[in-house]
Amino acid sequence: MSSLESLDIAGKRIFLRCDLNVPLKDGVITDDGRIRASLPTINFLLKGGASLVIGAHLGRPKGEVKPELSLAPVALRLSELLGRPVIFAGSNPAEQATSLSAGEILLLENLRFTAAETSKDEVERAEFAKELASLADGYVGDGFGAVHRKHASVFDLPALLPHAPGFLVSAEVEVLKKLTQDPQRPYGVILGGAKVSDKIGVISNLLEKVNVLAIGGGMVFTFLAAQGKNIGKSMVEVDSIPVVKELIARAEVLGVDLRLPSDIVTARAFAADSPATIVGVDDISSDQMGLDIGPESALDFASAISQCKTVFWNGPMGVFEFPAFAEGTRVVAKALTEVSGMTVVGGGDSAAAVRLLGFSDSDFGYISTGGGASLEYLEGKALPGLTALGL
């Protein structure tokens, strides 16, 4: 396996695949954490005398050019953070790439504007990968948030150029190995977010490894429904109820401390100004929907976390963007900051939540940049982008 330090970069054009998939609101970046996470690799390559062609994606434009998903705001923010110009690709990126001098940076437009980037047709992806390969002399994969995707710039392109993982990808893999191979115990996992179907695989795999598993967020209502509880208008995946029942039974057999909420913060509507009511899990009325775990549950989860030496957290406990329904997530985040052992915040909405709620990255052991990629790794799957880099 090639390392970034051993890759020949002096005087070379390096194609750097980053994860710059940042949240935008009205064209303004609301959390630049993923851009900042790319800086160590970018600075190393520049210091080593390389010029950079940076490729990344934003959102899911599905092969269409969507102005609201342009990487133009990212180019501006990256320039500010680096303190040097970042050229944003125009109509002829090949010509722009060829004219780059050492220390210069070209950021390509959203790679997913090209349908071939995400195509399931290997020939289409291979052709696009050849186009991208013509822009550079070497490849560095540092977009951890996309390594679970078999996309042209992630999977096909590395095979065409001398390649190495960036510092971010290497760090992410090192952390995930610690979570999967020999974690310090007790080992606790907190899972939230909207859909339980996205996390059934990882829950199933983790049941064999963890001591404590706490479930919150929208996905918890499928668990409560599986227990026969009335969940009102709360989010539920009916098709997943049978497998959730099996997971609950397996947790009991394996001796896993499965923690589900005892109280819920409900509202009549999914809206920031909808009046919040705290009820027990057996008392959710038919005209209410659950939007956060309740205060009793948040303290219970925090207590369980405090006993652990290793904690992985993926997915907010409620609709943290609405202040009335953010407390469960805040209490869990605060508990993680007080754990004496290893704590990992598993990317995506979890990372955005802790920053929005006033925590800094340094409050946690590690904040992952890739929620989906982290989960698939923990599920035991081979990730195409890591395989392509020899990891």
C-alpha positions in Angstrom: 0.0 0.0 0.0 1.3 3.4 -1.0 1.3 6.1 1.6 0.9 9.8 1.1 4.5 10.5 2.2 5.8 8.0 -0.4 3.8 9.4 -3.3 5.9 11.3 -5.9 4.3 14.8 -5.7 7.0 17.4 -6.4 6.2 19.2 -9.6 3.2 16.9 -10.2 -0.5 17.6 -10.8 -2.4 15.6 -8.2 -6.1 14.8 -8.5 -7.3 15.1 -4.9 -10.7 13.5 -4.3 -12.2 15.4 -1.3 -15.5 15.2 0.6 -16.7 18.8 0.3 -20.4 17.8 0.6 -21.3 20.6 3.1 -24.7 21.8 4.1 -25.9 24.9 2.4 -28.8 27.3 3.2 -29.7 29.9 0.6 -26.2 29.5 -1.0 -24.4 29.9 2.4 -22.3 27.1 4.0 -23.8 26.4 7.4 -21.0 23.9 8.5 -17.6 23.9 6.9 -16.3 21.0 9.0 -15.7 18.8 5.9 -13.7 21.5 4.2 -11.5 22.0 7.3 -11.0 18.2 7.5 -9.5 18.3 4.0 -6.9 21.0 4.9 -4.1 18.8 6.3 -3.8 16.8 3.1 -4.2 19.8 0.9 -1.4 21.7 2.7 0.9 18.7 2.7 0.5 18.4 -1.1 1.1 22.1 -1.7 4.1 22.2 0.6 5.5 19.2 -1.3 5.4 21.2 -4.6 2.3 19.8 -6.2 -0.5 21.5 -8.0 -4.0 20.3 -7.2 -7.0 19.4 -9.2 -9.7 18.9 -6.6 -12.8 16.8 -7.3 -15.8 16.6 -5.0 -19.6 16.3 -5.0 -22.4 18.2 -3.4 -25.8 16.6 -2.8 -27.5 14.3 -5.2 -28.1 16.1 -8.5 -28.4 12.8 -10.3 -26.5 13.8 -13.4 -28.2 17.1 -13.9 -26.7 20.6 -13.6 -28.4 22.2 -10.6 -27.1 25.7 -9.8 -28.1 25.3 -6.1 -25.7 22.4 -5.8 -22.7 24.2 -7.4 -19.4 24.0 -5.6 -18.8 27.7 -6.2 -19.4 28.6 -2.5 -17.0 25.9 -1.5 -14.3 27.3 -3.7 -14.7 30.7 -1.9 -14.6 29.2 1.5 -11.6 26.9 0.7 -9.7 30.0 -0.6 -10.4 31.8 2.7 -9.3 28.9 4.8 -6.1 28.3 2.8 -5.3 32.0 2.4 -4.6 31.6 -1.3 -6.6 31.6 -4.5 -8.7 28.6 -5.5 -9.5 28.6 -9.2 -13.1 27.4 -9.9 -13.4 25.3 -13.1 -15.0 27.0 -16.1 -16.1 25.5 -19.4 -12.6 24.1 -20.2 -11.2 22.4 -17.0 -8.7 20.4 -19.0 -7.0 23.6 -20.3 -7.1 25.1 -16.8 -5.5 22.0 -15.3 -2.7 21.9 -17.8 -1.8 25.5 -17.1 -1.5 25.0 -13.3 1.8 25.8 -11.7 3.1 24.3 -8.4 1.1 25.5 -5.5 -2.0 26.3 -7.6 -5.4 24.8 -7.0 -8.2 24.1 -9.4 -11.6 23.0 -8.0 -13.8 21.1 -10.4 -17.5 21.7 -10.5 -19.7 19.1 -8.8 -18.7 15.7 -10.2 -22.2 14.4 -9.9 -23.4 16.9 -12.5 -22.0 14.3 -14.8 -24.2 11.2 -14.8 -21.2 8.9 -15.5 -19.8 9.7 -12.1 -22.5 7.6 -10.3 -23.4 5.3 -13.2 -23.9 1.6 -12.5 -22.5 1.0 -16.0 -18.8 0.2 -15.6 -18.0 1.3 -19.1 -19.6 4.7 -18.6 -17.8 5.2 -15.3 -14.5 4.0 -16.8 -14.7 6.6 -19.6 -15.3 9.4 -17.2 -12.5 8.2 -15.0 -10.2 8.4 -18.1 -11.3 12.0 -18.6 -10.4 12.8 -15.0 -7.1 10.9 -15.1 -6.0 13.1 -18.1 -6.1 16.1 -15.7 -3.4 14.8 -13.4 -0.2 12.7 -12.8 -1.3 11.1 -9.5 -4.3 10.5 -7.3 -5.0 11.0 -3.6 -8.2 9.7 -2.1 -9.3 11.8 0.8 -13.1 11.9 0.5 -14.0 9.5 3.2 -17.6 10.4 3.1 -17.8 8.9 -0.4 -15.6 5.7 -0.1 -18.7 3.5 0.3 -19.7 4.5 -3.2 -18.6 2.7 -6.4 -18.2 6.0 -8.3 -15.8 7.0 -11.1 -13.7 9.4 -9.1 -13.7 7.2 -6.0 -13.3 3.6 -7.4 -12.3 3.7 -11.0 -9.9 6.6 -11.1 -7.3 5.4 -8.6 -6.5 2.4 -10.8 -5.4 4.8 -13.6 -2.8 6.8 -11.7 -0.2 6.4 -9.0 -2.3 6.7 -5.9 -2.4 7.0 -2.1 -4.8 7.7 0.7 -4.9 11.2 2.2 -4.5 11.9 5.8 -8.2 12.1 6.5 -9.0 8.7 5.0 -6.1 7.1 6.8 -7.2 8.6 10.2 -10.8 7.5 9.6 -9.8 3.9 8.9 -7.5 3.9 12.0 -10.3 5.0 14.2 -12.8 2.5 12.8 -10.3 -0.3 13.2 -10.2 0.6 16.9 -14.0 0.4 17.1 -14.2 -3.0 15.4 -11.1 -4.9 16.3 -10.4 -4.5 20.0 -12.4 -1.7 21.6 -11.9 -0.9 25.3 -14.9 -2.1 27.3 -17.6 -1.3 28.2 -18.3 -0.5 24.6 -21.4 1.7 24.0 -23.1 2.7 20.8 -25.8 5.4 20.4 -27.8 5.4 17.2 -30.4 7.9 16.1 -31.5 9.6 12.9 -34.6 9.1 10.8 -34.6 5.6 9.2 -34.0 2.3 11.0 -33.8 0.6 7.6 -30.5 2.4 7.0 -29.1 1.0 10.2 -30.4 -2.5 10.5 -27.2 -4.0 9.1 -25.0 -2.1 11.5 -27.2 -2.9 14.5 -27.1 -6.6 13.6 -23.3 -6.6 13.3 -22.8 -4.5 16.4 -25.0 -6.7 18.6 -22.1 -9.2 18.6 -19.6 -6.6 19.8 -21.2 -4.0 22.1 -22.1 -3.9 25.7 -24.6 -1.0 25.5 -26.8 0.0 22.6 -29.1 3.1 23.0 -31.6 4.0 20.3 -33.1 7.4 19.7 -34.1 9.7 16.8 -36.9 9.0 14.4 -35.8 5.4 14.1 -36.8 4.6 17.6 -40.5 4.7 16.8 -40.2 1.5 14.7 -38.7 -0.1 17.8 -41.6 1.2 20.0 -44.1 0.0 17.4 -42.4 -3.4 17.5 -43.1 -3.5 21.2 -46.8 -2.9 20.5 -46.8 0.8 21.6 -49.0 3.5 20.1 -46.7 6.0 18.4 -49.3 8.4 17.1 -48.2 10.2 14.0 -44.5 9.5 14.6 -42.3 8.3 11.8 -42.4 4.5 11.4 -41.2 1.9 8.9 -43.8 -0.7 9.1 -41.9 -3.1 6.8 -39.0 -3.1 9.3 -41.0 -4.0 12.3 -40.5 -7.8 12.0 -36.7 -7.5 11.8 -36.6 -5.0 14.6 -38.5 -7.5 16.8 -35.7 -10.0 16.0 -33.0 -7.5 16.9 -34.7 -6.8 20.2 -34.8 -10.6 20.9 -31.2 -11.1 19.9 -30.0 -8.2 22.1 -31.7 -10.0 25.1 -30.1 -13.3 24.2 -26.7 -11.8 23.8 -26.9 -9.8 27.0 -26.6 -6.5 25.3 -28.0 -3.6 27.4 -30.5 -2.2 24.9 -31.7 1.2 25.9 -34.9 2.6 24.5 -36.5 5.9 25.6 -39.0 5.9 28.5 -40.3 9.4 27.6 -40.7 11.3 24.4 -41.1 15.0 23.4 -44.1 15.2 21.1 -45.8 17.9 19.0 -48.9 18.1 16.8 -46.8 19.1 13.7 -43.3 18.9 12.4 -42.5 22.6 12.9 -40.2 24.6 15.0 -43.0 26.6 16.6 -45.2 23.6 17.3 -45.8 23.4 21.1 -43.8 20.6 22.7 -45.2 18.1 25.2 -43.3 15.5 27.3 -45.1 12.2 27.6 -44.2 8.6 28.6 -43.7 6.1 25.8 -47.0 4.5 26.7 -48.9 7.8 26.5 -48.3 9.1 22.9 -51.7 10.3 21.7 -52.9 9.6 18.2 -52.7 13.3 17.1 -49.0 13.7 18.3 -45.7 12.9 16.7 -42.4 12.2 18.6 -39.6 14.7 17.7 -37.1 14.1 20.5 -36.3 11.7 23.3 -37.5 13.0 26.6 -35.4 14.4 29.5 -35.6 11.2 31.5 -34.4 9.2 28.6 -31.6 11.6 27.8 -30.3 11.3 31.3 -30.6 7.5 31.2 -28.6 7.4 27.9 -26.0 9.8 29.4 -25.7 7.6 32.5 -25.1 4.5 30.3 -22.5 6.4 28.3 -20.7 7.5 31.4 -19.8 3.9 32.3 -18.2 3.2 28.9 -14.6 3.3 27.8 -15.4 3.4 24.1 -18.4 5.2 22.6 -19.6 5.5 19.0 -22.5 7.8 18.2 -24.3 8.2 14.9 -27.5 10.1 14.4 -29.2 12.8 16.4 -31.7 12.0 19.1 -34.4 14.4 17.7 -35.0 17.3 15.4 -32.0 19.2 16.7 -32.5 22.0 14.2 -35.6 23.0 16.2 -34.6 24.3 19.6 -37.6 22.8 21.4 -36.5 19.3 20.2 -32.7 19.6 20.5 -32.3 18.8 24.2 -31.9 15.1 23.8 -29.1 15.5 21.3 -27.4 18.1 23.5 -27.5 16.0 26.6 -26.1 13.0 24.7 -23.3 15.1 23.2 -22.4 16.6 26.6 -22.2 13.1 28.0 -19.7 12.1 25.3 -17.5 15.0 26.1 -17.2 13.7 29.7 -16.2 10.1 28.8 -12.7 9.3 29.9 -12.1 6.8 27.1 -12.4 6.9 23.3 -15.4 8.8 21.8 -16.3 8.9 18.1 -19.0 11.1 16.6 -20.1 9.3 13.4 -20.3 12.0 10.8 -23.2 13.5 8.9 -26.0 15.0 11.0 -24.3 14.1 14.2 -21.3 16.2 13.4 -23.5 19.1 12.2 -25.6 18.8 15.4 -22.7 19.1 17.9 -21.4 22.2 16.1 -24.8 23.8 15.9 -25.4 23.1 19.6 -22.2 24.9 20.5 -19.7 22.1 21.0 -16.3 22.2 19.4 -14.6 19.4 17.5 -11.9 19.2 20.3 -14.6 18.3 22.8 -14.7 14.8 21.3 -12.1 12.1 20.7 -12.9 12.1 16.9 -15.5 13.5 14.6 -15.9 11.4 11.5 -16.7 13.1 8.2 -18.6 10.2 6.7 -21.8 8.9 8.4 -22.8 6.4 5.8 -19.2 5.2 5.2 -18.6 4.8 8.9 -21.8 2.7 9.3 -21.0 0.5 6.3 -17.5 -0.1 7.7 -19.0 -1.0 11.1 -21.5 -3.3 9.3 -18.5 -5.2 8.0 -18.8 -4.3 4.4 -15.9 -3.8 2.0 -15.9 -0.2 0.9 -15.0 0.3 -2.8 -13.1 3.5 -2.3 -10.9 1.9 0.4 -10.4 -1.2 -1.7 -9.2 1.0 -4.6 -6.6 2.6 -2.3 -5.4 -0.7 -1.0 -6.8 -0.2 2.5 
